[in-house]
């Protein structure tokens, strides 16, 4: 497998990987570990502005409390109260 790793100034690692004859890729270990991706985990794949993005999906149980402390105040017009 061909690997070319670059580290950007934003703390982002870019690694070139090879697509297999079955159109499969291997997510590099550094990226899997930094994103907390585990075997069997679902990911969402999307095409965005000419690139492919892989977004790890988290179980709903892990999402509990992730909005804790968010400001929920809404400015309303006086006639809407």
Number of C-alpha atoms within 10 A of each C-alpha: 10 9 11 9 12 11 10 9 7 6 7 10 13 14 15 13 16 12 12 10 7 6 7 10 12 11 14 14 10 11 14 14 11 9 11 11 18 10 6 6 11 13 13 9 11 11 9 8 7 6 7 10 13 11 13 16 11 13 10 7 7 8 9 9 8 8 8 7 7 7 7 6 6 6 7 8 7 6 5 5 6
